[in-house]
Amino acid sequence: MWRDEFITQLQIGIRQFLRPYWIGLQAGIALYGILVNGFLLARITVGERSPAVGLANNFVPWWALGGLVLAGIALFSRRRWVLIALQVPILITFALLYGDRFGPRDTSAAPENGFPLTVATFNIYAKESNPARIVETIRALDADIIGLQELGPEHTLAIERALMDDYPYQVLYPSWSLHGTGLLSRYPVIETDVYLRYWKYVRHQRIVLDVNGTRVTVYVTHTHSPRSNKPWNYDVALRTEQIATLRRTIAEQARKQAGPVLVLCDCNMSDQSDDYRVLDGALDGTLEDAFRVAGRSLGFTFPARANRWFPLIVRLDYVWFSDHFVAQHARVGNFSGGSDHRPVIAELVLREDNP
């Protein structure tokens, strides 16, 4: 009998010991819900005029994951319905923004006479990655057209030596900094143009290819990352300027000669940013994000790590296409070759009955 009494007293003691922590955890769940709901309200009313909202927009899926976990913990609380209700808005927001990416994708049927084209974008982070591993990763992509960002001289030399047979048409502008860009193509290059240059560095290229007799304009770009990641001073002014210039350049070229357009970029923005919506509206809304149309899951590409179990956090890399194409499939590459970005690969079909 003394054992039963001892166990009872022990249980009471444990509950009393844990009670302040449990109360604190419930208060934390409530505070999390209040803060995230405040962010959602500011997102609607103020938008990215608030630097804190601009920064928080990058992590909407993670706010939702936090809400889901905390709602599960709240099930054990006597105040469960209040605590869970506080997490519901971010869960609904996530479902509206990303829900369709977790089921079967209703991609458009391939045109009967269309021309298949596999396109990729890859920030190779030449400052840290090994050229030989990057070459292997590029070759494994088996894409017809590949846009490269953060291209350095050593990597350029390795690519030219090892991949000339795979990609006989190369437009490479390396830099010892993180500003070099390039294009690898299986199709002839007709025109090249650096449409935007910062100081002595090339970041933004426009290249016209002859793809099965069709002029396809490809923009390879690497917009600046935020100059400050502090919530009170999140600064994306350079990125915004460069995205606006890209959109304006695309529109001007389209007025001169309409035709298929691809944009291959490390855009340094999430798909919840205002700059994303600016680019999404290019060509009067006919420029589309291949992964959003034909990809599954969240498509995070950064930061890639040597330990593949380390989570990717945000999607920064994009393949955009005009309505001259139909997107069949899009995915994030399984390996980075030592870069801190994963490549993005899109399987497109170039329509012969171009609009």
C-alpha positions in Angstrom: 0.0 0.0 0.0 2.9 2.3 0.7 4.0 1.8 -2.8 0.7 3.0 -4.2 0.8 6.1 -2.0 4.5 6.7 -3.0 3.5 6.5 -6.7 0.6 8.8 -6.2 2.7 11.4 -4.4 5.4 11.1 -7.1 2.8 11.8 -9.8 1.5 14.8 -7.9 5.0 16.1 -7.5 5.8 15.7 -11.2 2.6 17.5 -12.2 3.3 20.3 -9.8 6.9 20.5 -11.1 5.7 20.6 -14.7 2.7 22.8 -14.2 4.5 26.2 -14.6 6.2 24.9 -17.8 2.9 23.7 -19.2 1.3 27.0 -18.4 4.3 28.8 -20.1 4.0 26.5 -23.1 0.3 27.3 -23.5 1.1 31.0 -23.2 3.7 30.6 -25.9 1.3 28.9 -28.2 -1.2 31.8 -27.7 1.5 34.4 -28.3 2.7 32.6 -31.4 -0.8 32.6 -32.8 -1.3 36.3 -32.0 2.0 37.4 -33.6 1.5 35.3 -36.7 -2.1 36.7 -37.1 -0.6 40.2 -36.7 1.8 39.4 -39.5 -1.1 38.2 -41.7 -3.0 41.4 -41.0 0.0 43.6 -41.7 0.6 41.5 -44.9 -2.9 42.5 -46.1 -2.9 46.1 -45.0 0.6 47.4 -45.1 2.4 44.8 -47.2 6.1 45.0 -47.9 6.2 48.7 -47.1 7.0 47.3 -43.7 10.5 45.7 -43.8 9.4 43.2 -41.2 6.6 42.0 -43.4 9.0 41.7 -46.4 11.3 39.5 -44.4 8.5 37.4 -42.8 7.0 36.8 -46.3 9.9 34.6 -47.1 8.9 32.1 -44.4 5.1 31.6 -44.8 5.4 27.8 -45.0 7.5 27.7 -41.9 5.0 29.9 -40.0 2.3 27.4 -41.0 4.4 24.4 -39.9 4.9 26.1 -36.5 1.1 26.7 -36.3 0.4 23.0 -37.1 2.8 21.7 -34.5 1.5 24.0 -31.8 -2.1 23.2 -32.7 -1.2 19.5 -32.2 0.3 20.3 -28.8 -2.8 22.4 -27.9 -5.0 19.3 -28.2 -3.8 18.4 -24.7 -4.8 21.7 -23.2 -8.1 22.5 -21.5 -8.1 25.6 -23.5 -7.5 23.7 -26.7 -10.2 25.4 -28.9 -8.9 28.9 -28.2 -5.3 27.9 -28.8 -6.1 26.0 -31.9 -8.3 28.8 -33.2 -5.3 31.1 -33.0 -3.4 28.9 -35.4 -6.2 28.4 -38.0 -5.6 31.6 -40.0 -2.0 30.7 -41.0 -3.0 27.1 -41.8 -5.8 28.4 -44.0 -3.4 30.8 -45.7 -0.9 28.0 -46.3 -3.7 25.8 -47.8 -4.8 28.6 -50.2 -1.3 29.4 -51.3 0.3 26.0 -51.6 -2.5 23.3 -51.2 -2.7 22.5 -54.9 1.0 21.5 -54.9 0.5 18.4 -52.8 -2.0 16.7 -55.0 -2.0 15.6 -58.6 -1.1 18.6 -60.9 -3.5 19.4 -63.6 -0.9 20.5 -66.2 -2.0 21.2 -69.7 -1.9 18.5 -72.3 1.1 18.7 -74.5 0.4 20.1 -78.0 0.3 17.4 -80.6 2.9 19.1 -82.8 4.9 20.7 -80.0 8.7 20.6 -79.6 9.9 19.3 -76.2 12.5 21.4 -74.4 14.2 20.8 -71.0 15.4 23.9 -69.3 17.3 24.4 -66.1 18.7 27.2 -63.9 21.6 26.6 -61.5 23.5 28.9 -59.2 26.8 27.1 -58.9 28.4 29.2 -56.2 31.8 29.2 -57.7 33.4 30.8 -54.7 33.1 27.5 -52.7 32.1 24.7 -55.0 34.4 22.2 -56.8 34.5 22.7 -60.6 34.6 19.0 -61.3 31.6 18.2 -59.1 29.7 21.1 -60.7 30.5 19.8 -64.2 29.1 16.3 -63.2 26.0 17.9 -61.7 25.4 20.0 -64.9 25.9 16.9 -67.1 23.4 14.9 -64.9 20.7 17.6 -65.5 20.6 16.6 -69.1 18.8 19.9 -70.0 18.8 21.5 -73.4 19.3 25.0 -72.0 20.9 25.8 -68.7 21.3 29.3 -67.1 24.2 29.6 -64.7 24.7 32.1 -61.9 27.7 32.9 -59.7 30.0 31.7 -62.4 33.8 31.9 -61.8 36.8 31.7 -64.1 38.0 28.3 -62.8 34.5 26.8 -63.3 34.2 28.4 -66.7 37.4 26.7 -67.8 36.2 23.3 -66.5 32.9 23.7 -68.2 34.4 24.7 -71.6 36.8 21.7 -71.5 34.4 19.1 -70.3 31.0 20.1 -71.7 31.7 21.5 -75.2 30.4 18.3 -76.9 27.3 18.3 -74.7 26.7 22.1 -75.1 28.4 23.4 -78.2 26.9 26.8 -77.7 28.1 28.6 -74.6 27.8 32.3 -73.6 29.9 32.6 -70.4 30.8 35.7 -68.5 32.7 34.6 -65.4 33.7 36.8 -62.5 36.0 36.4 -59.5 33.1 37.8 -57.4 29.7 36.3 -57.2 28.4 38.1 -60.2 29.3 35.9 -63.2 26.5 34.4 -65.3 26.4 32.1 -68.3 24.3 30.0 -70.7 24.8 26.5 -72.0 22.8 25.5 -75.0 22.3 22.6 -77.5 20.8 25.1 -79.9 22.6 27.9 -81.9 23.0 31.3 -80.4 21.8 34.1 -82.7 22.2 37.2 -80.5 23.8 38.1 -77.1 23.3 41.2 -75.1 24.2 42.3 -71.5 21.0 44.2 -70.8 22.0 45.3 -67.3 25.5 45.7 -65.9 26.5 46.7 -62.4 30.0 48.3 -62.3 32.3 45.9 -64.1 30.3 42.8 -63.3 27.9 41.0 -65.6 24.7 39.8 -63.8 22.0 40.0 -66.5 22.1 38.6 -70.0 19.7 38.4 -72.9 20.4 35.6 -75.4 18.4 34.7 -78.5 18.5 31.0 -79.6 17.4 29.2 -82.7 15.3 26.4 -81.3 14.1 24.1 -84.1 13.7 27.2 -86.4 12.1 29.4 -83.7 13.7 32.4 -82.1 13.6 31.9 -78.3 14.8 34.8 -76.1 16.4 33.6 -72.9 17.2 36.0 -70.0 19.8 34.8 -67.5 19.7 36.9 -64.4 21.0 37.0 -60.8 19.3 39.7 -58.8 21.0 41.1 -55.7 20.3 39.5 -52.4 18.9 41.8 -49.6 21.5 44.2 -48.3 20.1 43.8 -44.8 18.2 40.8 -43.3 17.2 42.7 -40.1 13.4 42.9 -39.6 13.6 46.6 -39.0 15.7 47.3 -42.1 15.1 44.5 -44.6 16.4 46.1 -47.8 15.6 44.7 -51.2 15.8 48.0 -53.2 18.5 46.7 -55.6 16.5 43.5 -56.2 13.3 45.4 -56.8 15.1 47.8 -59.3 16.6 44.8 -61.2 13.3 42.9 -61.4 11.6 46.1 -62.7 14.3 46.5 -65.3 13.9 42.8 -66.3 10.2 43.2 -66.8 10.6 46.4 -68.7 13.3 44.9 -71.0 11.1 41.9 -71.7 8.1 44.1 -72.5 10.2 46.3 -74.8 11.7 43.4 -76.7 8.2 41.8 -77.0 7.0 45.0 -78.7 9.8 44.9 -81.2 9.5 41.2 -81.9 7.1 39.0 -80.1 8.2 35.4 -79.5 8.9 32.7 -76.9 10.6 34.0 -73.7 12.4 32.1 -71.0 13.8 33.6 -67.8 16.4 31.6 -65.8 17.3 33.2 -62.6 18.5 33.1 -59.0 16.0 35.8 -58.3 16.9 36.0 -54.6 13.2 36.3 -53.7 10.5 34.0 -52.4 7.3 33.3 -54.2 5.4 35.4 -51.6 7.4 38.7 -52.3 6.1 41.7 -54.1 8.9 41.3 -56.6 7.7 37.9 -57.5 4.3 39.3 -58.4 5.9 42.0 -60.5 7.7 39.4 -62.6 4.7 37.1 -62.6 2.8 40.0 -64.3 5.4 40.5 -67.0 4.1 40.3 -70.6 0.6 41.2 -69.4 0.4 38.2 -67.1 1.7 35.7 -69.7 5.0 35.0 -68.0 4.6 32.0 -65.6 6.6 30.2 -63.0 7.3 26.7 -64.2 7.4 25.2 -60.7 4.2 26.8 -59.6 2.5 25.5 -62.7 3.9 22.0 -62.9 5.9 21.3 -59.7 5.0 19.5 -56.6 5.7 20.3 -52.9 7.3 23.7 -52.0 10.4 23.6 -54.3 12.9 25.0 -51.8 16.3 25.4 -53.4 18.4 27.2 -50.7 20.5 26.7 -48.7 21.8 23.4 -50.0 24.3 21.6 -47.7 26.8 18.7 -47.9 24.5 17.0 -45.4 21.5 16.3 -47.6 19.3 15.9 -44.5 19.8 19.5 -43.6 16.5 21.3 -44.6 16.2 23.7 -47.5 14.5 26.8 -46.3 13.3 29.0 -49.2 12.8 29.0 -52.9 15.1 31.5 -54.7 15.6 29.9 -58.1 13.1 30.0 -61.0 12.4 29.0 -64.5 9.9 31.4 -66.0 8.2 30.9 -69.5 5.9 32.8 -71.8 2.6 31.3 -73.1 4.4 30.1 -76.2 5.3 27.1 -74.0 3.3 24.5 -72.0 4.8 23.3 -68.8 4.7 19.5 -68.3 6.9 19.0 -65.2 9.2 20.9 -62.9 11.4 19.8 -60.1 14.3 20.7 -57.9 17.5 18.7 -58.5 18.5 16.1 -55.9 22.1 17.3 -55.7 23.9 20.7 -55.7 27.4 19.6 -56.6 28.8 21.6 -53.7 26.8 24.8 -54.4 24.6 26.3 -51.8 21.7 26.2 -54.3 19.9 23.3 -55.9 19.2 23.5 -59.6 15.6 23.8 -60.9 14.6 21.7 -64.0 11.5 22.3 -66.1 10.2 20.1 -68.9 8.4 22.4 -71.4 6.8 22.0 -74.8 7.3 24.8 -77.4 4.0 25.2 -79.1 4.0 25.3 -82.9 0.7 27.2 -82.9 2.3 30.1 -81.0 -0.2 32.8 -79.8 
